[in-house]
Amino acid sequence: MPDSAPPPPRSDLRAPSRPKQPLLRVVRPLTALTAGSAAAGIVVALRQTGWLSGLPGLAAAILLALAFPTSSVLARRMLIAGSFAFGAAPLLWFWDLPVGTIGRVTLLMALGAGALTTWVLWSGRGDAGRRLHRLWPRLRPADALPVLAAGASAWVTSSWLRMATGRDALAALIPGWDNSAHYDMAAMIRRHGVTVDRLADISPEHWKFAEYPQGFHSFVAAVMETIGSPAQSAPGLELVTYVRAQGWVMVLAATMLAAGLAALPWLRRRPMAALPIVAGVVTAFVLGPGGTAFTTGFPNFVVAAALAGCVPLLVVTMPRVVMPLHLAALGALLVGVAQGWLLLLVAAVPAAMALALPVRRRSWAASRAAWLISGGIAAATLVGLLWVLRTIVVLDAAEVLIVPGSIVVPNPGFAGAVILAAVAAGLLVDPRGGRATWAALGPAAGLAAVAGLGAFQLASAGELSYYFWKLLAGVELVAIVVIGVAAARALSRSRVRADRTTRPLLAVALIAASVAATQVFGYTGGGRGVFTDRPDQAAAAEMVLQAADAAQAADAAVASSPARWTFLSDPASTIHPVSAQQWFLALTGQWTTEANDRAQLLITPTGAAVDLVTAARDALSRSADAQVLVGHADLAAVRAGVGADLASRVHAWS
């Protein structure tokens, strides 16, 4: 007899657990979606209660963007996340979305947190650990380089990041004439919820800057909402938020460049040796010509140059052409360049085209799905570029390219030498025609474009002017990044090896080289470069703010539409009367093309101080709803000068 009972018939055996599978297929997604919704709700609650406002809010947004597993390398994640953030920013303000008091940034952060949580839990607990682990990138010593760059850039721009009063914020911006225009575009986006080109005109006048691409300003508006609130504040507080946001944009752009360099495989193996390269590139943008242009009224141009510099950093490490995620980041960079300063595409597009060089069949190998996705990405990029052209098509290119303008003129000899050095370094570092060589296409094409633009200006206007010098400075900045790429490639071929005896000496030499790299564009012992306080403009800033407050208070007291205000600043002030009026228009949200034309009439042919009585009479005679603001000390004289019939429309701003 057997020692145990015989097995039961097959019909008595327990059926396998297959009936549970359909239930699990429903429960797991529902659980994931519920957890994702909870995560999104927590983000909204923390933002609404103020726990994630200010700097903590910005830090949370950055960490959330870096949590997406776009790469196992942290530095590469920084580059990709930054590319999408800058390139896709205009989409946040393309439509007037019903976001209420939550705001677009909070909604985007909530969707991001919800999407990550849902993705981690989608396949159940068995796969959640592996997916959760993918959110955390592999860290290497080289990943400290962008963190150091962020810290150094934040220290340089700290006077802007710690801005406390509207008067000090405006005083810092007044020396750069174009700062009022850039503030106006960012403020209009926050005021109306869409970019100016999407905004309906206020008949019979037309909004100023509707023909200006506003990708940079969309990003600034998003940063302002992240560290501030979705609702626009009073002029003084709004200026404080704007200047702080500008400072953080500079820090983020510098960090992106450092991350792109740190992601190069040639530098990841030698992070200490990479320090001088990163220091030189970041210094050029923060303390060198980039920092000067940023604070003197061209922040969008500097960011466009940084994005153009990121193009070769992304391209040189792509092993294949058809890589959808990287192609999407590349497309975002190109759109960001076009939205920032269109002419810099002459350096960015050739650098992007280097992705297909040298032509090798294995570089194009990809699945059909990858090809379809990549085709869609290429089409979306083309649409983004064409949208920029649609925005500026109303301008006469021949007329615009010879327009005069104020800019800190770069040293043409030094800039030309830097660009030629980038081309030479690319050709010498990899004679076989690798990606580092083809990255030099950007500076080479840029130099050719600079020469062509210069020839056009000399033939048309007889002199080199604004756009020539600006393009030269932009190509110079891109060339500095390419020199960094070439130096990294050369470093990978170096046979120098340090032993215990020479390692300390090598470390000292590299630190000394890094410090020297920060002094290439002039002695910066003060450390803060051009990001400094401007107490000399404090009185002028206070005057403009008082005028804006007075006009808004007067408009709020009447039920009719806002008046057409003309602000006549104190002739003895340090601010130009046209600049004062433009700042006034920007702060009050009244900057139209027609108002700008009226402001130009405040320029006297002889350069003498504006005659307040004549200017007031001219302004008041243009329309019945025109109003004039003057200083209290000049109020009686101006009222007497314009006559009794117009005197009631002259007001004091102080």
Secondary structure as UniProt FT lines:
FT   HELIX           10..12
FT   TURN            18..19
FT   HELIX           20..48
FT   TURN            49..52
FT   HELIX           54..67
FT   HELIX           74..92
FT   TURN            100..102
FT   HELIX           104..121
FT   TURN            122..123
FT   HELIX           125..134
FT   HELIX           141..143
FT   HELIX           144..156
FT   HELIX           158..161
FT   HELIX           166..173
FT   TURN            174..175
FT   TURN            177..178
FT   HELIX           179..192
FT   HELIX           196..198
FT   TURN            203..204
FT   TURN            208..211
FT   HELIX           215..227
FT   HELIX           235..262
FT   HELIX           265..268
FT   HELIX           271..286
FT   HELIX           289..295
FT   TURN            296..297
FT   HELIX           299..315
FT   TURN            316..317
FT   HELIX           324..340
FT   HELIX           342..344
FT   HELIX           345..353
FT   HELIX           354..356
FT   HELIX           361..364
FT   HELIX           368..392
FT   TURN            393..394
FT   HELIX           397..400
FT   TURN            401..402
FT   HELIX           412..429
FT   TURN            431..433
FT   HELIX           435..438
FT   TURN            439..440
FT   HELIX           441..460
FT   HELIX           466..492
FT   TURN            500..502
FT   HELIX           503..517
FT   TURN            518..521
FT   TURN            525..526
FT   TURN            529..530
FT   HELIX           535..537
FT   HELIX           538..556
FT   STRAND          564..567
FT   TURN            571..572
FT   HELIX           577..588
FT   HELIX           593..600
FT   TURN            601..602
FT   TURN            605..606
FT   HELIX           612..620
FT   TURN            624..625
FT   STRAND          626..630
FT   HELIX           632..634
FT   HELIX           635..642
FT   HELIX           644..647
FT   TURN            648..649
FT   STRAND          650..652
//
